[in-house]
């Protein structure tokens, strides 16, 4: 029995060592959550950013549990349309994700983004830890001091709350319903705004 127990203990140690070695090969992934108006338009550029492992669009910031698209669209749930990004910080920094975010929204609009109006289209950075909060605050202050916009930056910085994934048909809408997405996107005013304020960069 003593020999058998010793062999079992040795096998467990070897297995733990192998598992630990495998864990070292697994990247440490983090999450970033941004509300930037219509979540259909937020997904394409993050999906094509190196270091981003996955994106999910959904609802967050409100009180309604498991809200539907129709409920959030009413503006009565407190939720905003948002995107949750899972990324590898060794390949892309949180600051770079923030820069992409700023370049694709109107940070001066209150309860609106381009053709969409209502609190569900507010721009909010939902931080997941104190480091993200500090980086977001510095990034916002830097943008505000840049003189790029003639109005104040009103994007909020709030602690991340429960994120509810949107219905499946909303996920990667730009791929699933390309013609409808393009029609909406091309007439939303988003590209014209980006061109006006970021063309020099």
N, C-alpha and C positions, 0 to 999 in steps of 0.2 A: 504493500500500500504506500509505503514511504517513497519508493522508487517511482511509482505511478504518479503520485502527487507532484513529485519533483519534475517529472517530464511534462505534466500538464502546466505547471507554473512556467517552465521554460518556453513552452509553446505560446502561452499567453503573452509573455514578454516579447517574443519574436513578433507575434501578431500586432502588438501595440506599436512596436518600432516600425513595422511596415506601414501601419495606418498613419503614424506620425509623418513618415516620409512622404506619403501620398498627400497629406494635408498641406505640406510645404509647397506642393506643386499647384494647389488650388488658389486662384487669385482671391484677394480680399476685396469683395465688392461692397459698394456703398450705394445709397439712394439719394436722389435729388428730386424735389417736387416743386413744380412751377405752375401757376395759373396765369394764362396769357391770352384770354379770350377763347375763341373757338378752338377746341382741342384737336379738331381735324387738322388744323393748320400748324399745330405745334409738333406733330409727330414726325413729319418727313425729315426735317433737317437734323433732329436728334438721332433718328434711326440711321442716318448716314454719317454720323460722327464716330471716328475711330475711338475705341475705348468704351463706347456705350454697348452694353451687353443686351439690353432689352428696354422697351418702353411700353407703358400701359396708360391709356387715357381713362379718366374717370372723374369722380366728384369728391370734394373734400372741403373742410372748413365750416360745415354746417352742423345741424343737430339731428336731421332726419337720418334714421338708420336704414341702410340699403335703399337709397333713393333711386327712383327711375329717372330717365331722361326727361320725361314729361313733367315730373315734379320739380326737378332742378330748373327746367326752362321757365317755370312759373315765377321764379325769383323769390319764392317764399320759404325755401328750405335753409337758406344761409350758406348753401354749398356753392362753390365755383367750379366751372369746368377746369380740369387740371391734367397734367401729365406727370407720371411717376417714372423716373429714369433709374435704371440699375446700371452702374458703371464701374470700371476698374480704375481707381485713382492712380495706378502706376502708368496708365496709358492716356488718361485725360483728367485734367484737374477740375475741381469744382469751380474755380475761377473761370476757366475756359467755358464751361457749361453756362455760367452766368453771362459771360460775354455774348454767347450765342442767343441766350434768352433776351437780353436787352436789345439786340439787333433785330429781333423779330416781333416786337410789341410796340405799342404806344404807351410809354410809361407815364405820360402826362394826362391820360384820359381817366375820368372818374366814373366808375360803374359802367364802363363801355370799352369796346375795342372795335374800332372801325365801324362796320355797318351794324354790329350787334350791340344792343343796349340792355342794361340790367345789371344788378349786383352779381349775377352768376358769371359775368364776363369781366369781373375785376382782375387786376394784375396783382398777384401775391407771390412772394417767395416763401415757401414753407421750409424752414430749416429743420434738420434732423439732429443736430448737435450744436454745441456752443461754437465750435470752430466754423461751421457753416454760417452761423449767425454773424460772427465777426467778419468773415469774408464778404458776406452779402451787404452788411452795413457799410463797409469800406468801399465796395464796388458801387453802391448806390450814391454815396457821397461824392465819389470821384466823377460819376456820370453827371450828377447835379452841378458840379463845379466846372464841368467842361464847356458849358455854354452852347452845347449842341442843340438844346431845346429852349424855346422862349417861354416855357411854362414850367412850374415846379414838377419834380418827379414825385408822383403820388403812389407808386407801387409800395404795397405794405410788405413787411417782413415779420412773419408770424411762425410760431412753433407748429411743426407738422402735427396733424391730427389723423384720425382714421381715414384711410383712402379707400373709396369704394370703386372698383373697376366698372366702367360703363358697359353697356350691353355689347355683345360680341360684334354686331354690325358696325359699331363705331370704331372698333380697333382697326388701325391701318386703313381707314376709310379711303385714303388717297390711292390705295391699291385695289380695294374691293369695288369701289364705285368711282373710277377714275374720271369719267365724263362729268358726273355730278359734282365731284370735288373740284375739278378744274373750273367749272362754271361758277361755283360759289367763290372759290379763291380769287379768280380773275376779276370778279366784280366787288370784292370786299373792300378794296382800297388799301389793303395791307402792303402790297408790293410798291404802290406809289409812295406810301409813307416811308418805307424803307429806303427807296431810291432817293427821296428828297433829303433825308437826314443822314444817310450813311454812304451815299455815292462816292464821296471823297476817300472812303476807307475800303 
